[in-house]
Every structure is written in structure tokens, then in C-alpha cells.
């Protein structure tokens, strides 16, 4: 019998309690279900066939989903893709776990589980049971700390192994280089003495810096889940044991096979440890982008209290606190400027180099750098709620995600090490049966075990994602979901919303053409009175125009918004309708007398509104929304990448076509109602994968319908949850940069995978002795160790090239 407590946060009344209990009580195996409204928890006792996932699914269907939580663990001892698969399997076996993803690149695990039903200690224990050490991470800093500690420890082990291996190599190989040294050594120690000294040094090396291979390798073999440590353990143990026999019981071996391989065992361990140190250093560089983001948050802040400014830890700030941001200081958290004027550098978050003017009422973001003026800021978000913290969490989550291509790699690597063991055994057997000596069989078997490298396969995808998404974050491009990266790299069409995406989103009234006999100011007052009830950007333009002229607004009643068409109301006792020609037709007003002026205005790219009063067309209002700086360059950048472009807008066809022609957009879908954007995206998707770019506010259906939804913001004021990809800066040129970065990351992953698989496919047969019939030579185990150590470093080094990717040119793409 198992008892668990789940958090049910949606319970709000006694009826909810009954529904929650009735939702799971009928499930086979559930013995007891007791919901507690005060604590909003559900205590359930169950036995097979019931389990927590089944119970959670039943609660989901009932409308009371149990709360989920995410725990991050730092994992020690992972060195290859086989390790990743085994840890994920162990975590998913914990009953309360919903999903588990392990990232070899930064040695962390991200576990989504039912809140209250699993603790970090339980998850860490599951990892420990699989043979690896784990501890919970509470924030981003410990992740970097544990990677740094791992790098230092790997360096110490590599240095010690090298110090012990060097004299072994000199004793064995020095005589081949300097014959005099051979004679001196033989006279001083004799062959048996020299071999015994090598045995002692090699034994210390294998037992001290090489101990991790034996401990972890033995554990993995005992669990019948061999990993890379097992390969190194078996290879070096075989070479060392054979050498011991040749040293202390040579009569057991044929005379032709009496040779020692202490230097091979020693150098193998030293090279593998050197490779792990280099790999750990490179992985540290791969996570540098996240560390730089974390470092943006200042440690202290000047909080304003009754006694004046006082320096306090930034972690202790609360919403509502007032802080003083001195010239050159970093803003400690998100807030609103109450006093002062200054320029703030937001480039570290948005990628935009120019500072942004800040005055009272302006929003500022934690981590940005104040310019020459002092600012008094009232904080609105602190701690994990700040934009910077959310960006860091988002990037870390995306970096830990697995692309679809990784699924194939995982399936292969799960069986890779057992397959290598079989190949090594067959190699030894074949050489014993057909080869010239036992020594040849030993060399071939050890070389196969050592040269095989599952590490490179395991690192190929995650390290590229980690570096690439970190670089994207530095450029103000946030990828919320790792799988969106693969889809973004394959899009063929990019569709834009117009208002607020390609244009500034701040339209202004540029003309009011009244029919003869009508008072323009009176008509503008009526229009503004109605539009004052609307939140549409065009409505604000009309209201602002009336305010600029000092017009009073009439009383309004019966206001109604007609989505995609306009608004209607009674203003000053008169029936007023303001909107499109379609609305005029619905109201029975004939705008034919304004058609010529409307056509001219639309041809100039202005948005045309008709005003009808008491059922009669009375005026034409023209509103202009300037294109964003860089909008045309953004379209050109996408064309340079071979992509087609489209614009989806509710504007009239003539206006939309004029804007599209000015920007160079290929196709236009105009007069689309808000609910029609979804269908418009689907029509485009019939021709290939589509990315839709919107402001993330009123484009949610289209963003969700597209293969990739790209939300574009203004400065740091952006809804991070709006799309698969979020462009923090308002520059539409970042769209082309995001596509180019996605392609660069996917190309880098393909390069890494090709290297990882080609390396093993090519070198394992060579290690088995494929060169011997033609060249009469065997691949040295020492060379095998060097190649294996280099393979992982090459993969990580190739991924690090992505740190230089990105950057916008005048054309909007990558340089």
C-alpha cells in the first residue's frame, strides 16, 4: 500500500472536495481518498494496479489537476550518453515523476513531478540508486559552481595521472629513444626490476586518480548496464593483469608473448582523464552565456527608507520598495521610474546597442545599466518574478530540452556499450584463433574497448543547444522550447502581423475629410467620444487628435465593438458608426462619395475609417502607422535566407498592399478578422512550415497555429510566455537572425553527430586489427586512448564556435 499527498490548488468550496474524491475513488486499487479544502491537498492510499500517473490523469479529467513542480539536480559521474539514458530511466521510475530530462552538457537533470508527492531528496536517491551522485539545485549559481568544482577536480586527477604515467613511459620507452638509457636501466634494475617498478607506479595510478573508472565501471557491470567507465576499466585491467603475469609468472606465457603493457594502462587513464578535464573546461565555456545573464543582477541595492538610502542585499527587496539607482549602477529589479531622467543601457537583455531614455512613468528592468542620471524607482517585480530571472529560467529550460533528432541518438547509445563489449570479445577470440600471438589479441581487444566513444554521441546535440541558445539569449532572442529550434530551422515562409509588428503600433490621425456641409471638428468630437471606449490603437489615435485640438467629448451610451469592422454607439444623442466599408454596409450608410479619397489614402498606405452619423456617411478618417525602423531590412534579410514572406492584417486590401510593396513583402492577406488569422496561417502552412510573427498580445491563436510562433516585443516589455520564440527587442530584423541562428545550431548538431558516428564506425574496425593484413601493424591502445579523449573535445570545441554566431547586418541577416 502506498500513500501520497497531492496539492490540488483549484479546490475552492465543499463541492470541489466531493468532486475530487469522487474522481479517483472508483479507480481500481484506490483504497482511500481524503481531500482537505483548508490545505488544498488530497491524501490518497492505493495499491496496484493504481499508480500516481493514473490518479493524476483522473484528476485532470475532473478539472482539478494536481499541482506540478520542477526540481533541478546537479548530477556527478556522467560521462557518456549511456549515463544519460540510465539516469532518465531511474527518475521516470519514481511514481510521482511526470517527465525527466538529463543534460550531459551541463551535468544537470530537470524533473517535472507532482508537487507534494516527490521531494528533491527522493529524486536524488533515485539517481544514487542508479550509481550516480546528485544534489538539488535551488538556483542557477550552484549549477555553475558544481561545474567549476568538477573542472578543478578533473584537472587535479589529470595532473596526478600524468605525473605517475610519465616515469612508466620513460622506463618502458626511454631505451628505444636513447640506447644508453636502456643499458643503464638494465644494469641498475634488470628487466624484472624495471617491470616491477612500472607495475608499482601503474598500480598507484589505477588505484588513485583512475579509481573512478573502476568504482563506477564495476557498479555499471553489476547493474548489467555497462557504460564508458566499464570500457576503460576492462581495457586497462586487461592490460595491467596481462603485464603482471608477464612480470611475475612469465612461464605461463609463450616466449613470443612475454611483453608488458603497463605504459598502455597508465597512459590510457592519463589521456582519458586529460580528455575529461578539457571537456569539463569546454562545457564551462558552453554555459558562459547563462552565467553572464545571472551576473547582471547586482548583489546589493540602495533602498530608500525613512532615514534615507541604505545599502541592502538585492535578494531581500520586495515589490513596493523604493530604490535609488545611481549613475552607472545596475537596476536591482523591475520597476517604474518615479523621479529622475536618464538613459538606460538594455543591450545585455535586448541586444540593442543604443540606450533607452527613461523618465517618470517609464518601466525599467533589473540587470540593466543606468546612465548619467540618478533614478528613483518603485519596484514592481523582485526575485524570481523579474524579467531577468524569467529569462534565465526560460533559457535553462530550453537548453535542457531534447530535439526530435536526439531520440534516435538515445536509442543507439543505449545499446552502444554492450555492442562494443561484444565486438571486443569477438576480436579477442578471432585473434586467438587466427593471429600470431596472445599479445596481438590483447592489443586488439584493449584498443577496441578504449577507442569506442559514447561520450561524443551523447554530447553532440546538448552542447550545441546549450551554446547556441545561450548566444541567442545574448542577442535578445529567447527560445522557449527546444523542439521549436528544429522547426524554426526548417520554415519556408515567415508571416507577419502588421500593426505593432511591422509598424510602430502607434498610429496617428493624418486626415479627416468631411462631406460638404459637415463640421470637421464636430465630427471628430463624435468619433473621439465613441473611440474613447475602445482600447484599439487606432481608437487612441482618434482620441489623441481630438485632445490635441482641445475638443470636448460628448456623452456616449450603447457602445458596441464589432470585431474586424469597427465600433458603434450613441454619442450626443446621435447614432454614430466608425469603421470599415463593411460596417457602413451593415449600418445602411453609403460611402460612395468618399470612395475616391479613400482609394488615394489607402494607396499611400494609410488606414481608412468611415464615419456615419444617423445612418449617413459623414466623413473619412485616415490613420497612418509608420513602419518600424528595420522592417524593410528584416524582410530583405529573410529573402536572403531563401524564405518567402507574407503579411496578415485586418486592414483594407489597398492599404495592406501599399505597406507590403514598401517593405518588399511577397504576399498579403488583408481584411482578415482576428479569428480569421488562424485560418490564414493554416492556408500558408499548406505550402510548407510557417513561422508567424506577432506582438504576443492579440495574436495568440495565430502564434499557436503556426509551426513556430515568434512574439516580438518592445524593449524589455514583452510577454515571455507569448510564443515559441520571443524577440525581446522590437527590431524585426531579429527574425532573420533567429532563423539563421537556428540553422547554424542545427548544422552544428549535424556536424557533431556525423563526427561522433563516423569516428566510431571508422576507428573501431581499425582498433580490431583491420590494418594488420595490409600493413602488418596493430593500432596501439595508447593511440586509441588519445583518439577517444580527443573525440569529445572536438565535439565540444565545434559547438563553441556558435558563441560567435549572430549579429545583424544592414540587410537584417547574419554577417
N, C-alpha and C positions, 0 to 999 in steps of 0.2 A: 504494500500500500504506500502510495506517495501522496504527500500533502504539500500544496503550494499556495502562495498568496499572490494574487494578481491585482494590479492597480486598474480600476475602472473609473476613469475621470469623468465620463459623461452621465453618471448617475446623479439625478437632481431631486428625486422625490421617492416616496414609498413605493409608487407603482413601478419605478425603474428597478427597485430591488427585486420585486417579484419577477419582472421580465428577465432580469439577468439570471436568477436562479432557475427559472423555467427553461431558459435557453439551453442549459447544459445538463440539467437533471436527467433527461431521458437518454443521454448518451450511454452506450454500453460501457461498463467499467467505472462510471462515476458513482461513488458511494455517498458523498456529501458535498453540498454547495451552500455556502453561507455568505451572503453579501452584507457589507457594512456601509450604510449610507454616510455616517459621520466620517469615516476614514476613507470612503470611496475605494474599498478593496473587496475582493472576492477570495474567500478561502475555500479551496476545493481539495477533496481527497479522492483519489482514483487509483485504479489498477488496470492492467492490460484487459482489453485492447485499447482503452482510452489513453491519450497522451496529451501533452500541453498544446502541440500544434492543432490537434483536432478540437480541443476545447476553445482555443483562440479563434479558430475558424467559425465555430458555432456562435461565439460572442460577436464576431464581426458581422455575421448574417443577421443577428438580432439588433444591430445598431448600437452596440456597446463594446467597441473594440478595446481590448486590454492595451494599456499604455506600453509603448516600446521604448527602449533605452539603447544607447550606443556606448560601448566600452572599448577603449583602445588599450592594447597591450604592447609593451616592448618585449620582443622575443629574442633570446640569446641562443646561439648554437645553430642557426640556419645557415646553410652554405650552398644549397642547390635546390632545384625545382622539386625534387622528391620530398625535401623537407617541407616545402610549402603545402604540397598536397596532403601530407600526413597531418600537419597541424590543422589545416582546414577541416579534414575529416574528423579529427578529435573534437574540435569545437562544435561542429554541426551535430555531433552525437549527444551534446548536452541538451536535455529535453527542452529547455526554455529558449534555445537559440533559434532565431529566425533565419539569419544569414551570417556568414563569416567569410572574410576576405583577408588573405595574408599577403603582405607586400615584401618581397625579398629585398628590394632596393633599399628600403629604409628600416628593415627588420621590425616591422610592426604588424599587428593584427587588428582589424576593425570588426567588432562583433555586434550585430543587432540582436537584441533579445527582449523577452517580455520583462518589463520593469517589475521588480519585486520578486521574480521567480528565479533569478540568477544574479549572483554577485560577482564582482571582479575576482574575488578570491576563488570562487568556484571555477570560473573560466581559466584562471591561471593554473589551477590544479589540473584541469583537463589537459592543458598544454604540457605540464610537467609529466603527466602520465604518459604522454606520447614521447617523452625523452628530451624535452627542451625546457629551458628556464624562461619564465615570463613574469612580468610585473605590470600593474596597471599604470597607465599614463593619465594624468589629470589635466595636463595642458600641453602646449606644443614644446615648451622648453625642455622637459625631460627627454623627449624623443631625440632632440639634438644632443643632449647630454649623454644619453646612453650610446649613441653612435660615436661620439667623440671618445668616450671611455673604451668602446670596443676597438677603435682605431689605435689608441695608445697601447692597449693590451696586446693587440696583434703585432704592433711594432716591436714590443719587448720580446715576444715569443720568437719573432723572425730574427731579431738580432742575436738572441741567445743560441738559436739553432744554427745560425751562420757561424758563430764563434766555435761551436762544437764540431760542425761539419768540416771547417777549414783544415784542422790538423788531420782528420781522417783522409781527406782528399790528398793532402800533401804526402802522408805516409804511403798511400797506395799509388799515386800517380807521379809523385815528385821524381822518382827514379827514372821514369820514362823520359822526362824532360832533361834532367841533369844526372847522367850516369854516375858521377862521383857521389852524389847524394845516395844513390842506391847502394853503392859499395859501403859507404859509411854506415848507413842504416842496417845493412846486413851484418856488418861486423859488430855493431853495438847491440842489436836486438835479436838478430836472426829472423828468419821468415816467420816462425811460430810466434816469437815475441812481438814482432810488428803487427801480426794479425790479432794477437790478444789485446794489444793496446788499442787497435782500431775497434775491436769488439766492445771494450770498456767505454770508449768515447761514444760509440754509436748507441750503446745501451742507455747511457745517460741522456743522450739526445731524444731517443724514442720515449723514454720514461718521463722526461721533464717537459720540454717545450712541445714534444709530439704526443703527450699524454691524451690530449683532447681527441685525437683520431682513434685511439684505442678504446677509450671510455665510451664515446658516442658510437663508434663503429660496432663495438660489441653489443651495445644496447639495441642498435637497429637490427643486427642479426638475430638477437634473442627475440625481438618482436616480429621476425620474419618480414622485415621491411627495410632491406639494406639501402643505405644512402652513400653519398660520396665518401664520407668518413670510413665506411666499411671497405670501399675500394682501396683507399690509401692504407688502411690498416692491413688488409690481406696482402697487398703488394709489398709493403715494407717488411711485414712479418715474415713473408716467404723468403725475401732476400736475406734478412738477418738470420733466420733459422738455418737456411742452407749454408750461410757463411760460418755459423757456429759449428755445424757438422764438419765442414772442411777444415776448420781450425783445430778442433779438439777430438774429432774422430775421423780423420781423413781416410782411414782404411775402409770405411763404409762406402766411399765413393770410388768410381773408376778413376784411374790416374788422370785421364784426359779431362775429367770434370772437377778436379780439385782446384777450385778458384773461390775467391771471396768477393762479396758484393756489399761490404759494409759502407763503402763510399756511396753506392747507389741508394741504399736505405737512408743514409744521412742526408744526402743532397736532395733526395725526393722530398723528405719532410721539410728541409730548409726552403726549398723552392716553393712548395705549396703554401707554407706559412708566409713567405715573401709575397706570393700572389694574393693571399688573403689580406695582407696589410695594404698593398696597393689598391686592391678592390675596395677595402673599407675607406681608404682616403678618397677614392674616386666617388664612392657613394655619398661621402660627406659633402663633396662639391655638388653632387646632384641635388642635395636638399638645401643648398645655399639660398635659393630664392625664398623659401619659406622662412628661413632664419632671418633673412633681411626684412621680410614683412613683419615678423614678430618684433624685431629690434626697433621698428618705427615707433612703437608705443613707449612713451617716456616712463621712467621709473617713479618720478615724483611730479607733483603739480603744486601751483600756488593757489590755495583755496582762500577765498575772501570770507572772513568771519567778522564778528563784531569788533575784534581787536585789530583788524586789518589783514593783510596777506600772511598766510602761514604755509610753510612747505610741508606737504603731507604725501604719503605713498599714493600713487595714482590708483592702485588696486582698491583703496578704501573710498574712492569717490562714489557718490550716489547721484541719481537723477535729481535735478533741482539745485544742486550745488552751483555756486558761482565761483569761477576761477579767473585768475589774471594770466593772460598769455603774453609774456614779454617779447620784445623784438628778437627774432632769431630762435625762439623756443618752439618746441613741438606742442601742438594742441593735444591735451591729455585724453580727451574723449569727445564724442559727438555732442554738438550743442548749437545754440543760437547766439549770435553776437548781440549783446545789449549796449555796449559802449565801445567807441573807438572805430578807426578806419585803418585798414592795412591791406596788403596784398599777401595772399597765402599760396605757397608752392604745394600743389596737389599732385605733382608729377609722379611721385612714388606710388600713388594709387591709380592714377588715370593714364599715365604715360604721356600726358600733355605737358610740354616744357614751359609754357607761359603761365606765370602766376595769375591767380584769380582775385579780383577786387572783393573785399569784404567790408560791409558797413552794418550798422544796427539793423537787425532783422534777417541777416544772411546766415545760412547754415554753414557750419564748419565741421570738419571730420577729424577724429582722433588720428594722430600719427602724421598729419600734415605740418608743414613748417611755416610759422608766421614770418612776415617780412619786417619792415622797418617800424611799423606802428604797434602800439600796445592795444590789446583787445580784452574786454571783459565779456566772458562767455557764460551763459547759463546752460548747464549740461542737460541733455535730454536722454542720452543712452550711455551707459557705462558697462565696464566688464565685458562679458561675453556677448552683450547685445550691441556693441559698437559695430560700425561698418567694417573696421579693420579686423576685428575678431571673427566676424561672419565670413569675411573674405578668406582669412587663413583657414577656418574650418572647412569652407567650401573647396578650396584648392587641395587641402589634405585629403578630403573625401574623394575628390576626383582622381588624385594621384594614386590612391589605393584601389581604384576600380579596375576591373579586368575587361579588356576589349574582347569582342567575339573571337578574334584570331587566337586569343590566349587559350581558349577551350581546347583546341587541337593540341597545342603545346603541352597542356596539363595531362592530356590522355597519353601522350607519348612518354613524357618524363616519368610518369607513374611506373612504367614498366622498363625504363631505360636501364637502371642499375641492375635489376635482376637479369636483363638480357646481356649486359656486359659480363656479369659473373659466368653466365653460360658460355659466352664466347671465349672467355679466358680459360675455362675448364676444357673446352673443346680444343683450344690452341695448344695447351699443355699436353693433352692426350695425343694430338696429332704429331707433335714434335717428339714425344717419347716413342711413338710408333715408327716414325719416318725419319726423324732428324739424326744428326751425327752424335749428339751428346745430351746428357741430362741438363747441362748448363744452358744449352740453347733453348730447351723447353722452359727453364726457369726464366731466362731473359725475356722470352716472348710473352709468357703468361703475366709477368710483372709489368711489362710495358703496356699490355692491353688494359690491365687494371688501372694503371696510373694515368694513361693518356686520355681515357674517357672523361668527358667533362659535362656533367649535367648542369653545372653552375651557369655556363654561358647560355644554355637554353632557358634556364629559369630567370636570368637577368634580362634577356633580350627585350622583352616587352615592358616590364615595370620600370626599368631605369630610364628608358626613353620617354615614357609617360611622365615620370617624375620630373625630369629635367625640362621637357617641353612645356608642360603645364605651369611649371614654376616660371619659365621665361614668359609665357603668355600672361601670367598674373602681373609680372613686372611691366608689361606693356598695356595693362588695363583691360585684358581680355580674360574673363573668368569662364572656365568650362565646368558646368555644374555636374555633368555626368560623363564619365569616361567613355561610355559607348557612343556618346554624341560626337566624339572626336573622329571616330571611324566614319560615321555618316557624313560629317562635315567635309571630310577629305574627298568624298565621292559625289557631292552635289553637282548638278549640271546647270541649275537655274537658281538665281537669288531674286526673290520677290520682296519689294519694299512697300510698306505703308507710306503714304505721302506726308500727311500732316504730323509734324513733330519728329519725323524720321529723316526724310529728305529735306524738309523745310524746318525753319526755326521753331514752328509751333506757336508763334506769337503774331498772328495776323493783325492787320490794321485796316481800317476803313479808308479807302483811297478815293471813293466817289459815291455820290448819291444823285442819281438822275431822276428827277421828278417829272411826271407827266404835266403838260401845261395846265396852269390854274391851281396847282398844288403848292403849299408852303413847305420847302425842304426842311426847315428847322422843326416845324410841327410834325412832319412825318418821321424825322429822326428821333424826336422825343417819344412818339408812339412805339417805334421799333425798339428803342432802348428800354422803354418801360417793360415790354414783353421779354426781351432778351435778358433783362436783369434777373429773371427767374431761372435762367439756363446756366449750365456750367460749361457749355461748349466753348472752345477757344474763339470761334467766330462771334459768339454772343458777347464775349468780353470785348472784342474789338469794337462792336457797335456801341456798347455801353461806354467805353472809354472815349469814343468820338463825341458822344453827347456830353460827357463830362467836360471834355476839352472846350466845348462851345458854351459851357455854363447853362445847359438846358435843364429844366426841371422835368422829372418823370411823372407821368400820370398814374393814378391808382389802377391796379390790374387785378382781375379776377378770372377764374375759369381757365387758368393756364394749362396747356397740354403740349407735351413734346411728341412729335411724330418722327420716330427714328428714321434717319436717312432722308427725311423730307423737309423738316423744319419745325416751327412752333406756331401755336395759335392761342389767342386769349381775347378777353375784352379789356381794352385799355381806354380810360377816359370815357367810358360808355360806348365805345365803338368796337366793332368786330375787327380784329387785326390778325392777319396771317403773314408769316415771313418765312420764306424758304425757297424750294426748288420749283421748277415749272410743273413738276408732278403734283406738288402741293396746291399750286394755283388751279390746276385742273380739278382737283378734289374739292376746292372751295368754289368752283364755278367762276373764277376770275380769268379774264382773257388778257395775257401779257403781250399780245401780238405787236402793240405799238412800241414795245420796248425791245423787240427781237433784234433789231439791227445793232443797238447799243450793247445788248447782251453778247452778241456774237463777237463784236470788236473787243469787248473786255475779256471774254473767255479766250480769244485768240492771243491775248497778251499774257495769258497765264493767271488771270485774276479769277477768283471765285465769285460767281454771280448769285445774288439773292433777289427774289422778287418780293415786294411789299404790296399786300392787298388790304384795303380798308373798306369795310362794309361791302365786301364782295366785288370790289372794283380794283383792278391793277392801278397802283398809285405811284410806284417808284421802283427804281432799280438800284440796289446797293452793290458795290464792288469791293471785295476784300482781297488783299494781297498778303501772301505769306512768303517771305524771302527764302530761297534755298539756303540750306546750311553751307557755310564755307567748307569746301572739300567734297560736296555732294557729287559734282561732276567728275572730280578726280577719283572718287570712290567707284563710280560706275566704270570709268576708264580702267581702273585697276582690276576690276572683276573681268572686264573684257580681255585684259592682258593675260589673265589666268585661264582664258578659254571658256568662260561662263557666260550664259545669256542672262539678261536682266529683265525684270518686269516690275510694274507698279500697279498696286491695287488701291483704289481710292473711291470715296463716295462722291467726289467732285464730278461735275459735268464732263462729258467727253472732250469738248473743245479745250476747256481749262486743263484737264489732265494731259491731253496730247501736247499742249504747248509747253507744260513743265517737263514732260518726258523728252520732247525734242531738245529743249535747252540743256538737259542733263545727259542726253545720249542713251536713254533707256530704250530697250528693244521693243517691248510690248506693253500695252496698257489695258487694264480692265477698270473702266470708270463706272460711275453711278452705281457702285456696289453698296448695298445696305450693310450695316455692321454684321448682321447674321449671315450675309452672303459671302463674307471674306473667307470663311471656312471652305465653302464650296469652290470659290475661286482658286484657293490653294490646291484643292484636290484636283481641279482640272489641269493646273500646271504640272502636278505630280504625275499625271499620266504620261508625260514626256520624259520623265527621269526624276531622280531625287531633287527635292526643293528645300531651300532654306528660306524662311520668312523672317524679315527684319521689321520689328515694330517697337513702339515705345514702352511696351510691357505693362501698359495701363489699361487700354481698351482693346487690345488685340489678342487677348488670351486665347480665344477659340482658334484663331489662325496660327498663333505660335504653337499651340498644341497639335494642330492638324499637320503642320509641316514636318518633313523628315528631321529638320533641325530648326528649332525656334531660337532666334537671336534677338535679345532685348537690348535696345540701345538707350542709354540714359544721358543725363546732362550733368557733367562733373561727377561728383560722388553721390548725387541724389538719384539713386536708381534702385528699383526693386530687384534685389538679388535673386529672388525666387521666380522671376518672371519667365525665364527661358532656359533652354539647354545651355546656351552660351550667353553671357552677359557682357556687354561692352560698357565699361564704367564711364569712359569719356563719351562726349556727344559727337565725336568725329566719325562720320560714316565710313571714312577710309579704313577704319579698323576692321570692317567687314572683310575686305580683301586681305588684310593682314592675318585675320583669324583663319581664313580658308588656306592661305599659304602656309601658315604655321601648322595647321592640321595635316596638310600634305607632307610637310617636312618631317613631322613626327612619325607619320605612317611609313614614309620612305625609310626613315632611320630604323624603325622597328623591322621592316622587311630586310634591310641590310644586316641587322643583328641576327635575325633568325636564319638568314642564309649562311652567315658565318658560323653560327653555332651548330647547325646541322651539317654543313659541308665539312667543317672541321672534324666532327666525329665520324662521318661517313668515309672521309679520305684517310684519316690517320689511324683509326682502329685496325683496318686491314694491314697497314704498314707495320704497326706495332706487333701484329700477329706473325709477321715474317714474310710479307708479300714480296719484299725486295730480295730475299735471300736467294731464290733460284736464279735471278738475273744478275745480281750484283755480288752475291756471296757475302752479304753483310746483314747484321741484325740492328734494329733500332734500339739504341741504348735507353734503359729506363730513366737515366738522368735527363736525356733529351725529352723523353715523354713527360717527365715532371715539369720541365721548363715550358713545354708547349701547353700543357694543361693550365699552368699558372698564368701564362700569357693570354690564353683564350678569353678568360673572364675580364682581364684588364682591357683587352682590345674592345670587347663589347661595351664596357662602361665608358671607355675613352671615346668611342664613336658616339655614344649618346651625349656626352658632354659637349660635343660640337653644337648641339642645339642651344647652348647658352648664348651663342652669338646670332641666333636666328631672330627674325623680326626687324622692325624698323620700317617707317613709311617713307616712300619717295613722293615726289610731286604727283606721280600718277596714281598714288594710292596703294600701291602694292609693296612688295619687298624689294630692297635694293639688290 
